[in-house]
């Protein structure tokens, strides 16, 4: 069937590529014409494992198309996915302007019945706003629906092809049947529900995962105080099937384009409904505090004399296997280090170019050994595999001072200390 995908960010581009793989006629729309030119050449605008290969396959098969014109994509499309951004405002509130603009453009180009499916992460009240906008510009019959995504950056293609579940929210049986047919090639349990419930599932999922991260970081702080080992505590917790071991890695907390934004959005949405979501506010407070907690460790190891030192930050992206630096812990750490008078070197396998756009007065490297040569400390921020497998015998010879502050607890403290390193992790007081 013909499908239109509005927006070619992480969600939209992966959605378009995956449904083209299933032999649908997919038209992806983006108002950025330069971006469209690159996409037509099979070049992804961001780093995501496996995505470019899937894009080129879709283009070569003739199933995948890119355009900046709604009039090419929307007419005769059976399903139209809205995949535009819902960025956070300065006060943490959500911005629906892109969703509403897309809705208007869809309405103006609708020629026959189709399902307008919101894939962007939006609060449950959004559907009424979309319907109101569309009613101003079209008399064509359509149905609204919501299919939230649960992909993870760094494994987005895999997550889209093999998701943990497919959530379909729709108000009519016709829309539900059409979306079930479209998702038929994807092996996963189906949750078919009303639109508001589908949209709440997305927010609840991200808020819960954020909660697990902030919880284990709070326990890690206690471990530092009493001399317990957070790795062993996490292992003991994770073996309980009611809890599970995912998202129980203590460290610098969460970043990226989803958890922070969606947590703030749910707090703001709850406020609109007259509910003070104190619990989730504290989840956010704990997460925000992890940066300063990490920097306190840096100050402690240098006995407060960090000014003028050259420190190397390993990791710039908010997580491994992506070049996305939105709400990255590294950005906050680097900026605060610079305010403290530190000379900062930054190393990341793929996110250096992104970092250069927003950071000043830092030196950038792709090779960790070059970044660490003559440095007084290694500050591990993003747990890339390339950083997990470093040759520390070599590093011990090239660093000025053998100091490691491990923000993701990926290194073995005893092995490093045997090599003469001063090591500090998060919640590893038992080492």
N, C-alpha and C positions, 0 to 999 in steps of 0.2 A: 504493500500500500504506500501511498505518498505521505510523507511526514515532513513537517516543517519544524525546525529547531531555531528558536530565537535566542541569540547570544552564543558566542563561541569561547567562553571562558572554560575553566576546568570541567564543569558539569555539562555545558552545552556541547563542547567539542567531543568529549568522550561519548555522550549520548548519541550524537550524530554518527560517529564512527562505528559504534556498536550496532546500531539499527541498520546501517548500510551493510554491515557484515552479514546480516540476516536477510539480505536481498530486498530490502525496502528501498524505495526511491526517496532519498533523504535530501532535503534542501536546508542548509544552515545559513542563517542570516546574521550579519553583523554590520553596524553602521560605519565601522572603521575600514575604509577601502584598502588601505595599505595592508592591513591584516588579512583581508580577503585575498589579495594578490599572493601573499606568501602561502596561505592555506591551499590555494589552487595549484601551488607547486609542491604540495605535500609537506610543507614545513610548519611544524607546530610552534606557536608563539611562546611556549614555555616547556620546561623539561618535565617529561612524564614517561617512564619506561614503557616501551611497546606502543606508544600512541602514534608516532610518525609512521611506523610500519603499517598500522591499521588504517591510517589516513590514506597512504599511498595505495593500499589495496582497494579501498573504497573508490578512490578516484579512477584507478585503472579499470575497475569493473564497470564504471559508469553509474554506480548506485549512489555515489556521494557527490553533492554539488554545493558550491559556496557562492553566495551572492550578497550584495548590499541592498537589494531591492525586495521589499515585501511582496510586491506584485508578481514576482517570479516564484516565491516560495509558498505563499498562503493559499492561493486559489487551488481548489480540488484536493487540498491536503485533508486527509481523514483525521489526523491527530496533529495538533500544533503545540509543541512544548515551549513554555516560557522558561528560559534558563538564564535570565539576566541577573546581575548582581543586586544584592540587598545590603549595601554597606552600612556600617554603623555611623551614626552622626557623632559629633564631638561629645554630646552628653550621653552617649551609649544607646540612644533610641535607634530604631530601625528606619531605613529610608526605602520607601516603596515607589519612589518616583520612576525608576527604570521599569518596574513591573507594569505600572499604569500607562507609561508611554508605549510600551510594547503592546499592551492590550488595545490601545487606541489604534495603533498601526494595523494590528490583526483585524480589528473590526472593519476598518476602511477597505481591506482587501479580501474580505470573506465573500465567496461567491456561492457556496453551498454548505450544507451541514458538515460540521466537524467538531471534534472534541478539543477544546482549549484547555490544555493540561498544565497546571503550574508545577514546575519542578524546582523553581527557586524556593529557598527556605523563607517562608512567610508565616505570620501569625494567622490564626483561624478567621479573623475578621476581614482578611484581604479579599476573599471571594466576592463578598458583597460589593466592595469597591471596584473590583474588576468588572463585575456585571453592570454596575452603574455607568462606568466609562464606556463599555462596549455598546450599551443600549443607546447611547447618543449618536453612534456612528454606523449602526447596522440594524437591518430588520430581518436578516438571515437567521434561521434557527441554528442554534449551537448548544452544546452542553459544556459546563465547566467541570473540571476534575482536578485532582492533585495526586501526583506520584512523586513523593519526596525521594531524594537520592541519599545513599548511605556510603558513597565511595570515599576512600581515603587517598589523599594525595600521596604519590609514590607507589601506589598500587591501584590506581583508579581503573585501569583497563581490566585487570583481574577482578576487581570488586564488582564491576558492571556486568561482566560475563558470568560471574559466580557469586552473586550477592547472598547475604544471610537471609534476606527476605525481600519480596516485592510488595510494596504497599500501594494499593489503588483506592483512592477516595473519589467517589462520584455520587451524584444525586439521582441519576437515571440508570436503568438497567441497560439501555442501549450503549451508554458511555462505558459502563463496566465491561460489557461483552467485547466492545471494540478494543479496550485497553488490555483485557485478558488475552485476546487473540494476538495483539502486537507483542506481548511479553511471553508468548508461548514457548519460544526457543530458549528462554532463560530458566535454568533449573534452580528453583528456590521456592520455599513456602510462600503462599499468597495470603495477604491480609487485605480483604475487601471490606471497605467501611465507608462511612460518610466523609465528606471533604474536611470538616473541622477536625475530626479524629485523626485523619491522615496527617494533617499539618501539625497537630499536637504531638503525634508520635515522633516526628523529626526533632522537635524542640526538646521533648522529654529525653530522647536517646542521648543527644549531645550534652544536655545538662547533667544527666546521670554519669556519663563517662568523665566529664569535668569534675564531678563530685568525687569520684573514685581517686582521681589524681590529687586533688587537694587534700583528701583524707589521708592518703599515704604520705604526703609531704608533711602533714601535721604530725603524724606518728614519727616520721623521720626526725623531726626537731626534738621530740622526746627522747629518741634513741641517742641523739648527740649528747643530751644532758645526762643520761644515766649510763652510757657506755654500752648500749645494746647495738645490734647489727640489723639495720633495716632490710638488708637482703634476706636474712634468715626469717625475719618477721613477715616479710612479703610472701616468702615461700610457704610459711605456715598458714597464712591467710588464704592464699590462692588455692591450696589443696582442698579447701572447703567448697564443695560443688555449689553451695548457695552463693558464694562470693566469686570464685574464679580468679585466675591469675592475670587476666588482661588489665592493663591500665593501673597496675600496682607497682610501677617503677618510680621510686622516689628520685627527685632531682630538681630541675629548674622550673617545672610546671609546664603547662600547655600554652601553645601559641597558635599561629596560623589564621586562616580566614573563617574558620567555623566555630570552634569552641568559645573563644572570647566573644565574638560577635553574637552568637546565638544565646549565650548566657546573658549578656547585657540586654538583648532583645526580649528574652523571656521575662526578665526583671521588669523592663519597661512596660511590657504587655500586661503583666500581672498588676502593675500600678494602675493602668487604665481601667482594669476591672475592679479596682478597689481593694486589691490584696497586696500586702507588703511581704514580698518574698525574701524575708530575712535570711533564711537558710541559704538560698542561692547567692545572696549578696556576700555572705561569709566565704562561700566557695571561691568567689572572685577575689575577695580580699586576701585569702591565703595564697592564691596564685600570683597576684600582684606582688606579694611580699617575698616570694622566693628569690627574686632578683637581688633585693637588698640583703637577704640572708646569705646568698652566695658571695656577694661583694664583702660582707662582713668577714667571711672566711679568708678572702684575699687580703683584707686589711690585717687580719689576725696573724697570718703567716708572715707578713712583712712588718709586723709590730707597728702598724700605722705609718710606716715610712715608704709608701708606695709612689709618692710623687717623683716624677722624673724617671721611673723605671720603664723598661721596655717589656711589655707582656704580649704574649701571642694567644689570640682567641681562635680555637679550632672549631669551625662551624659557624655558618651565617644563616642558612635556611632554617625555617622553624622546625623541620624534621628531616631525616635522611631521604634521599631519592627524589628530591624536588628542589627547584630553584626559587620557590616561593618564600619571601622573607616577611610577609605580612604578620604583624604581631610577633615577630621572632624574638625570643629571649635574648639572642645575640645583639640585636640592635639596641635594646635597653641597656645591656651590660656595657657595650662599647661606648655609648654616649656618656654613661655615668663614669666610666673609667677615664675618659678624656676630661671630664669636669674635675676629676681628681688629680689631673696633671700627668696622667700615664701616657706613654707613647705606645699606641696600639698597632699591632700587626694582626691581620685577619686572613684566615685560610679556609677555603671551602672548595670542594671539587667542581661545583657547577654554578654557585650563586654569586660569584665575584662580581660579574657585570651588574647584577641587580643591586649589590651592595654599594657599588661606586656611585649609583644614582642618588643615594640618600645619605651616605656617610662622607664626612670631610676629615682631612688630616689623619687618615689611617692608611697604612701600607697594606696592599692586597697581594695574596699569594695563592697559587693552586697547589704548590708543592709544600707539604708540611715541614719538611726538613729545612728548606730555605727559610720558611717563616720562623722556625725555632732557633736558627743559628744566632747565637749571641743574646738570646732572650732570657729574661730573669724568671719567667714562669709560663707554664702551659695551662691555659684555662679551657677545659673541654666543655663545649656548649651543645654541639649537635653530634649525635652518635652515629656518624657515617662509618661504614665498614672500613674504609680507608684509614680512619683514625683508630679503630679498634686494634688493628694489626700493625701498629708502628714498631720499629726496631728501637727499643729504648736503650740498648747498649750504645747504639750510634748517637741517639739523642743526648745521652748523658755526657758525651764528649763534645757536643757542639753548643749546648746551652751554657749561658753565663752562670745561672743558678739553677740547681736541680729542684724545682718546685712545680708540683702539679696540683691544681684544684679541679676536681672532676665533678662537673655539674650533672652528669648522667650516670655516675657509678658504673662505668664500663671497664675500668682497669682493676688489676689485682694489687691491692695495697702492699701486701707482704713482699711480693716479687719486686715491686718498684722500690720499696725501702731497702731491700738487699742491694739494689744498684746505687744506693746513696741518695735517692729522691726523698724530699719531704712531700708527703701525700695527704690530701684532705678530700673527702667525699661528702655526700649529703646523707646524714643518718648512719654513718658507718663508725660510730663511736666504739664499737666492740672490736675493731681491728687493731 
